[in-house]
Structure formats: C-alpha cells, structure tokens
C-alpha cells in the first residue's frame, strides 16, 4: 500500500477553508470580485445626484421645451438668455456648439465608466481558513485583513436602493479601531451564505476538526486545482446528502409596538428641553427678541430630524438566538442585521429614566468592539440591543446576552438589581456614614459579586444596573480622595472596552472594596481560564474524554463541574482559603494534569491566605 508524503505547510492566510464548513462558492480561499452592480451603488449614485442638480438648474428651460403651456411667461426669458449666452448652456446654444458639447459629455461618461469598471476589477476579496482579506485601489493599492479568531461580529446592511436591486453590504467587525472589513456589495443570498461561512469558521469548528481523530494531515493542493477539487467534492456530497435545508430564522423574543416606541421618545429629557426651547422662542418673539429665532429654530429642526431618524431606525426591531450568537435586526428603509457571537459582550447596562418609570420601561446597552472609529456617529446603533422594553423583555434579552447565568441569579438581577433595594437585599450598599456623598441614592448604591458576573447598581432618578462578565474584565481599580479617606469609603471602577456603559461605583465601604478587589481578581482569572466562548463551537465537535481518561482536562469543555465550581480550575490562578492547606507539590501535580498553561516565569497571582473581612 502506497503512502502519500505529507504536504508542505501552507503559508498563513493562504489556506483553503475546509469544504465541510463552507456553503458559498465565494468561500473557497480564492480571490473573487464583488457584485457587478457595485459601481452603480458606490459611484453611480454620485452621478444621479449630479444629474439631479443639473436638471434642477435647467428647470425653466425644460418647461419651455417640453411643457411650454404650464409656464407661458418663461419662453421670452429663455430666448433672452440664449441670445446673451450668460451661462454654459446658453453659450453652447448661442454659438451652435451642440456636437462639441455632446462629444465632451460622451467623453466624460466614458472616462467615468472606465474608472468605475477598473475600480470594480481591482476590488477583490477572499475568505481563507485564517482571515478575510480585501484588496482595492487602482493607483494606490490597499489590502485589509480581518483574522477570523478576532471577529467580533458580522453585520449585514441593506440600504433601500440596494434592497430594490437584491444586494447587501457585509461588514466583518474586527477587534480594533477602524478595523472592519467591508464587502460592498454582494447579492443578498451570497451575503447571507458568506456571513454564515465566516461565523462558522470563526466558531472554532475547523480547529476542532484538526484536533479530532481524523485530523491526519492530508495532501493540500494549491491554486485553482484545489478549488476545483473541493467544489467537485462539495457538489458530490450535496448529491448524496441532498440540498442544504434553509435555516429557519427564529422568532424575536421581544416585540416593540410602534406606540411604545414613539411614546418612549416623547417621554424623555430631550423632549423637555425641546418644550423649553419652544416656550423661550414664543416669549422672546412676543417681546421683540427676534434673534432667538436664529438660535433656536435650527436646533429644533435638527432635533426633530434626529427624533424621526431614531424612531425609523428602531422600527422592525427583533432580537433572537442563533447557533452563532445573538441576531439583532432593526431599520425600516435601511435594514441592518448584526450577529453578536458569544463572548463578545464586555458589559451590559440596564437603564430606566424617571419619565419611563410609570410605564415600567427599560433600555439595554452594551459595550462591545464595533471596529469603528470613535468619531463614527453610527456606532450607537450597534450598542443599543433593546431600545425600550418591559422588565420581562429585559429578562429575556439578558438570557441571550448572558446565557451562563443560572435562572435564580437572573431573577435576582431583575428583582434586586433593577427594582431594589428589597427587604432581603443581597447587595453591599453604601454605608450610612457616607450618605452625603450620594444623598438620594446611597440606599440603592451597591454591588454584588457572583461566580460569573459583577453587578453594580446605582441611581434613583435614572436607575442603572451594570452587569460585568468576569471573563471579559480587563482590570479593576480602587480610587480614593481625601474626603473619601475621611469617611472610610472608596470608589471602584472596572475597565472594559470603550462603549456607552460606564462601570463605576462611588462611596463603597473601604473594607468591602478591598475584599471585592481580591475576589474580583480571583474570579476574573478563574473565569478567563474556564471561558471558551471565543471558540463557541470547538468543544461541541470534540468528544470530551471520560473522567480519568488520559488527556482529560477538567475545563476543556468550558462547562464547570460541581467540584471545579467550588475550587476553580486546577491551577494556581485561584486558591481559596479552604484549599490553602493543600501542599504546593500537590497543586503543581494538579496543574499538570489539568493541561492548563502555567503563568509566565516570575509571575504569580495566588495571594497569601487572608482573613475573611466580611
């Protein structure tokens, strides 16, 4: 029996995705072009605007030529303009330069069409097993790359004109500022298939396949021969197994009536400011102060435009679970569908304004990497996951954003975190001696630490509850000023990615804050060690070895068992006081058996056992 020699390793970024994981022919690792109508949407719209401006300037002349009976007095003016030759059109008519003008217009159109066509030819993309790459530019070439293991989400946008043409824009969200990779435009069917392929490759399935028992290295071909062989194999597989069944989109777990959406904008602090501006204008004009019109009227018009845009943008809102994350859809004319994979939510904030309290409405915002610049005004629409909803809606959305939370913890978040404090309050609140720092909210101002999340509750006029997953926490800090030191309180702040959620809490008891500092440090390391959400499909494909088998890892599946939940992964990341008596040698053996990478040399995060300050 002949053996095939192992293939040469493929350079990074040039690998062909496994054919079992891709469905679109555009995901074969080869370079492809965008939709042929892309120049029409990217540059052709500019021509339409220019033509509209020309027609607006030639309105009188067009009336005189095509509809003279609608404006009988325009004819004499047009004849006078043509005789004088005051503008380019009149100059051409007065000097009988029709042929030259037609040739010039035709030359300009040929140049523009050539530029658009060349730009489309040079704008290519490919999807490999490592990243998504886009090359563009004619004179100045640009190449952007989004590594699949850093993908924060995939957004599918369909502007109104693109929807009419059956096209969509795909945006791969990267982990950095201005790091997104855009594929604009693809057909809607191709865009949805490519998005599913990208999420499938980023989920860790290909890593699980490589680590499985059938992961023997097979000879890898390169170039078009490999693409052809994979395409043939995929089609033969399709003939045997039948066509892939369409993926049924799950129904949204939240439905927002239009009346509630409009009323939520009316019942806001900005509306109160608008009423104040209108009253000021009326009083000022009645007193002869006309300059108020110049200052307030443009602001009112801008506010009205923002108000309408916000309402239209939130229409057709839906949020539902998918195998690759949470799918959020919104927009009436321009529809945007984004999928936030598991583990990409760094902070959650549930907020209720004082004007919404009688109706019982709340809003939810999150901190996540959007891949956009800080100056991008559209970033906010990717961080608001619930524009307005009831407490039951909040609980359903939290179930999607934090699926690892037990049901009793989630119920506690709603009962005590949102509506608290209650009689059986489990939050650690601001001590009474520091009431003057938070005179209205000191009874509500507090925190609670669980196995998976840190809860921060504050505010009375605007109630806010911040949910921080410990696995996503970057750092934790304590701040204390001279007045805080005199009152024996401190301020705590958690550091996560930039976003609308501000995770801070003021006037926390000093001893409680010190204990929280240690517990958060231990819990964050323990949660990060056990977290597998960045490869949310890898563990589902790799069979978990039975306990005691060779190579079994206590945290490999990402699911913490009862014993592990009590003491954390078998490493030096977290040593509770109850386990402090374990000899160091035994802990080292447990660490080696757990297959957890040890911390760098000279670095330790296991503190000395401390007394319980509670």
N, C-alpha and C positions, 0 to 999 in steps of 0.2 A: 504494500500500500504506500503510495507516494505521499509525501508530506509537503505542505506549502510553506515556504520560508516566511517568517514574519515580515510584515510590511514596514516600510520606513515610517517613522513618526511624522504625522502631518504638522506643518507649522501652525502656530496658534492663529486662529482667525480664518483658516482656510479649510477647516474640517467640514465634511458633509453631514448634515443632521441625520440621525437615524430615521430610516423610512417608516418605522413603526410609529413615530411621534409626529409626523407632519402629514397634513392632508392637502395643502395647497401646492400646486406645481411651482409657485414662486418661492417656496421654502426649501429648495434643493441645493443650496450652497453656491449657486451660480449667480452672475450678475444679470439683473433684469431691469427693464425700463418701466416707468410709471404709465398710467393710462394715457392714450394718445390725445385725449381732450384736456390734459393738464395745462398746456399753454393757454387754452381758452379761458380757464378759470384763474390762472395765475397772472397772465398778461393781457388776455383778451378783454377782461373786464375794464382794464385801463382804456383800451380803445373805445369801448362802449361809452365810458364817461366822456372821453374827448369828443366823440360824435354827438353826444347829448349836448355838450357845451356849444358846439358849432351850430347845431340845429336851434338852440335857444337864441343865439345871436342872429340867426337868419330867419327868425320867426316872421317878421314883416314881409321879407322877400318871398318866403314860401307861401304866405297867404296871398300875395299878389299873383304868384304863378299858378297855384293850384285852386285856391278858393277866393277869387277876387270879389265875389258878391258879399262875402262876410265883412270885408273892410274896404269899402269903395274909396275912402279917402287916402288909403295907403299908396295907391298906384302913382299919384303925382310925386309923392316923396321918393319913391323908389326910382322913378325916372330921373329925378334931380340928382340923387346920389350917384347913379350910374354915369351921368354926364360929368359930374365933378370928379369922380374917382377918388373919394376920400379914404376908403379902406381897401384892403387887398382884393376883395371880391369885386368891388366897383371898378378898381383899376384893371382887373382882368377883363371885365365886360366892356369898359370904355376903350381898351386897346385891342380887343378881339384876340385874346390870348387863350382861348379855350383849349386848344390842342396842347400847348405847352403846359398849362395847368393840369390837364388830365394826365400827361406823361409824368409830371412831378409827383402827383398823388399816387399813381401806379408804382413809381419807383420807391416811394416811402413805404407803401404797403408790402412790396416785395422784400425790402430790407427788414421790416418788422417780422414778416412771416419767416424769413430766413433765420433771424435771430431767435425767434421762439422755437423753431424746429431744431436748430442746433443746440439750444439750451436743453430741450427735451431729450435729444440724443445723448448728450453728455451727462444727464442726470440719471444715475443708475443706483440700484441698491441690491443687497444680497443678505440672506439670513443663513448663518452658519451655526454650528453647534456651540459656538462660543459667544457670538455677538451679532448685532445688527449694524450693518455698515451702509453709508450713503455717500456717494461721490457726486459732486456737482461743480458747475463753473466751466466757462469756455476759456477765457484768458487766465483767470486766477482760479486754480483748482482748489476745492475744499473737500475734505473727507472727514466725516463724523462717524463715531463708533460708540455703540451702547452695549457694554458687556451684559450678557444675559443674567449673570449672577448678581448684577446691580440694578436690575429692572425694578422700579418702584410701582409700575402700573402701565397700562396701555389704554389710551383714550382714543375713541372713535368719534370724530366730529363730522356732521353732515350739514353744511350750510344750505340755505334754502335753494339757491340755484344749483348746487351740487346734488341735492336730493332730487330735483327735477330731472337731472341727467343721469341719475343712478350711480353717483360717485360719492366717495367719502374720503376723509383725511385721517390717517393713522398717525398717532404720536406716541412714541415709546418714551416713557418718563425715566430719566436717568437719575443717578444719585449725586447731584451737584447742581450748582447754579448755571443756568443756561446750558444744561447737558442733555436736553431732549433731542431725539432724532425723529424727524417728521418724514412721513411718506405721503406726499400730497401730489396727485390724487390717485386712488385706486377705485375699481368698481366696488360697489357695496359688498357683493358676495366675496370677492377676493380679499377685501379689507377685513371682513369678519373671519375668514379662514386663516389669514396671516396672523391676525391677533390671537386666535386660538393656538396657532403653532408656536408663537413667541412665548405665550404663557405656559404652554406645555413643556417647552424646552427649558424655561426658567424655573420650573417647579421642582427640578431635581430628578425627573424620571430618567433622563439619559445617564445621570450618574449612578442611579440605582441599577440600570441595565448593565452598565460597565462593571459594577461590583457584584453582579449576580453570578450564579453558577455557569451561565452560558456566556460569560464575559471573555472567552478566549479571543485573542487578537485575530481578526480576520484580515485577509489582504485587502487593503484600501486602494482603490484606483483613484485617479485624479482627472480633473478636466471633464470634458463632455462625455467621455466614456462612462465615468462613474454616474453622472446624472442620468444618462440613458438607461444604464442597467438598473438603477434604483427606480426610475419611472416604470420600466417594464415589470420589475418585481412588484411594485405597488399596484399596478393595474391587474396583474395576475392574481394577487391577493384579493383585490376587490371583486374579481370574477368568482372566486371561490367563496368568500365570506359575504358577498353581496354589497351593495352600496351602503355607505355610512348613513345611519338614521339621523334625521335632523335633530339638533339639540333643542329641546323644548325649553323656552325661557320661563323661569319660574315667576309666579305672580308676585307683585310687590307686597312686602309686608306692611307697608304704610300707604294710605291713600289720603291725600290732602285735598279737601274740597276747595273750589275756587273762592267761595265766600270767605272761608277761613284765611286763605292766602291774602286776599285783599284786606280783610279786617286786621290781619297781623301787621300790615304796613301802615294802616291808618292809626292803630293803637301803638304808637312809637314816639320816642322822644324827638325824632326829626320832624314828625308832624306837628308837635307842639311848637318847635322852632319856626316852622312854616306859618302857623297861625299867628305867631308873634310878629313875623315879618309883614304879613298882610295887614294886621292892625296898625303897625307902625307906618306903613305906606298910606293907609286911609287917613290916619290922624295927621301925618305930615303934609299930604296934599291938601287936606281941608284947611290947614294953617298956612298954606302957601309955600311950604318947603318942598319944592319940586325936585331937588337934587336926590331925594330918596328914591325916586323912580329909576334914576340911572344906576343906583347902587343895588337895589333890592330886586327889581324886576328880572334882570338876567339871572340872578341867583335862584329866583323862584322858578323860572323856566328850566334851568339846569336841574333843579331838584325834581321837578315834575318829570323830566325825561329820565332821570335816574330811577324814579319811583316806578314808572311804567316798564322800564327795562328790567328792573328787578322782579316785577310780577310776571312778565312774559317769560323771563329766564327760568322761573321756578315752576311754570306750568308743565304738565305732563311728567311730574316728578315720580320716580319709582326707585325703590331700593330692594334688592333681592339677593339671596345667596347663590353662588355658582361654585363648581368644583375648584375654580382657580381664584376665588376671592369674592368680594362684595361688588355687585354690579349696581352702579348709580347712573340713572338716566334723567335728564332734565332738558328743558328748552321747548319752545313752541315752533318757531321758524327755523332756528338753527339747533338741531338736536345733538347733544353731547352724551356719549355713553362711555363711562370710565369703569374700569375694573381695578379695584384696590386689592392686591394679593395679600394673603395672611402675613402678619408680621411687619407690615408697612405703616401701621398706625402707631405713632410715638406718643400721642397724648390725646385725650378726649375731654371736652368741656361741655357740660350741660348747663344752660343759662336760661333764666326766666326774669324778664323785666317786670317792673311794678305794674305797668299797664296791661300785661298779659295775665296777671295773677287771677283776676276774677274769672277769666275763661279757662285757666289751667293749662296754658300753652307753654311749650319749651322749645328751645332750639339746640342743636348739637353741632359743634365744630371740632375739627381735629387738626393736629399737627402732623404733616407728612411731607416727604420730599416731593415737590412738584416739578423739579427740573427747570423751573423758570426763573428769570431774573427778579430781583426784589422790586423793580420798577414796573413789572407787568401788572396791569390793573385787573387782569382776568384770573389772577391766582386765587382770589377769594372764592370763586365759584367751585374750585376744586378742594376746598377745605370745609365747606358747609355741607354736611351729609344729611341734615334734617332741617329744612327752613323753618317749619313750625309744626308742632305735633303735641299730642296729649302725653300724659305720663305713661299710658300703655304703649304708645308709639315709641317713646324713649326706651322702654324696657325691651321692645322688640329689636330696635336698632342696636342697643348695647349687646344683645345676644349675637348679632352679626359681627360687631366690631371686636368684642372680647369673648369669643366662644369658649375659652378655657375656664371662665368663671363658673363656679357652681351656682345652681339655682338659688340657694339660700343667700349667697353673697350678692347675687344680682338683685334679689328682692330687698336686701338690706340697703343697697345703693339707692334704690328708689325711695324706700320708706324713710331712712335716716339721712342719707346723703342729700336728697333733693328737698324733702319736706321737713327735715329735722331742724332742731333737736327734739327728740321724743323723750318720754319718761324713762325708757330703757336704752338711752343713747349710749353707743359704744365708741363714740369719737372722743378723742382727747382735746378738750376745748381750752380756750384762753382762760387763764386764772382770773379770779375776780379782782385781784390787786392791780391788774393791767387793763381794767375796763375803760380807762380814759384814753387808751391808745385806739381802741375800737369801741366807742361808746354805744353804738347801736347794734353792732353785730358780734360782740365778744362772746355771747352765749352760743352763737352758731359757728364762730370761727374755730375750726379744729381739723384734725387729721385722723386717719385710721389706716393701719398697715395690715394687709392680708398676705397670704402666701404668694400671690401673683401680682397684685397692684397696690399702689399707694393712692389713697383718697384724700383730697384737700377740699374742704368745704368752707365757704366764706360768703359774706354779703347778705344784706337784708333787703335793701331797695332793689338791687339786682342780685338775685340768688345765683351762685355759681358753684358747681361741683366739678372738680378736675380729677380724672381717672388716669393714672400713670402706670402703664405696664412696666414692671421692674426689668424685664428682659430688654427693653428699649431705652432704659435710662442711661444717660451719658455720664452724669456726675451729680453730686448732691452737696450743697453748701449751706453753711450757717453764717448769718450776718448779725452783728450786734453793735448798736450805737451806745453813746453814753447814757441816754435816758433808758434804753432797754436794759443796760447793765444795772442801773439803779433799781429797776423794777424786777430784775432777775427773769427777764424774758429774752427771746431772740427771734430772728426772722429766718425762715427756711426757704430755700429755693432749689428746685430741681432743674437740671439742664437737659433739654432735649433739642431736637431740630427746630429751626425757626418756623413760627406759624402764629396764628391768632390766639392760641392758648398760652396763657402766662402762668406757669405753675409755681406760684409763690404763696407763702402764708406768713402773716405777721403775728407778733405777740404770742409766741408759743413758749410755754414754761421751759426754762433753761435746762433743767434735768431731763424733762421729757424730750427735748430736742436733741440732747446728747445721746440718749438711749435710741431715739429714732435714727440718728446719724449712723450708729453702729449697725442697727437692724437693717436699714436700707442698704448699707454696703454689703452685708452678708447676703441679703435677699436678692440683690441685683446680680451678684456674681453667681449665686446658685441658679437663678432663673436663666441667666445667659448660658450657663453650662448645659442646662436641660432643654433650651429652646431649639426647636427645629423648624420654626415657621418659615424661615427663609428658604427652606427646601421642603415645601409643604407636601410634595408627592413622593419624595425619595423613600421615606420609611414605609409607605403603603405598598411599594413594589418589592422591597427586600424582605424576605421572610425573617421574622425575628427568631433567633435561636432560642430553644427552650432554656429555662433557668438551669444553670450549672453546666451547660454545654460549652465546649471550647470556643472562645471568641465571643461569648455572650457579653453584652455591655449593658449595665443597668440603666443607662439613659439613652440607648441608641434609638429607641422608638419615639422619643420625645414625650412619652407618657410616664408620669412619675407614679411609681407604685406606692403602697402604703408605707413600707419600710423606708423607701427613698424619700418620701414626703416628710418623714419625721427627721431625718438626719441629712437630707440633701445628697447629691452625688458623692460617690466615694472618692473625694479628693480633698485637698487642703483649702478649697475655696471657702468652706464654711464649717466651723467646728463648734457646735452648740455647747453650752455649759454641761449638759447631760452627758455628752460624749468626750468631755475634756480629759477624762481619765484613761482614754484609750492610748496605749503606748505608741510612740512615734513610728516604730518599726511596723506595727500592725496597720497603721494608717497608710504607710508607704506601700505595703503589700496590697491593700485595698485599692489604692490609686492605680497601681499597675494592672490589677485585674479589671478595673473599670475601663481601661483603654482611654482615659481622658488625658489629653496633652498636659504635661506639667507646666506650671508657670515659669517664666524666664528666670535665669540664674540670678540670684541676689534679690529676688522679688518675692515677698510673702504678703498674704492678705488675711492670714489667720491671726487674730489678736490673742493676747493672753486672756484667760477666763476672767470675767469681771463680775462684780456683784450685781444682782438684779436691782435696778434703781426704781422699779415700779413700786 
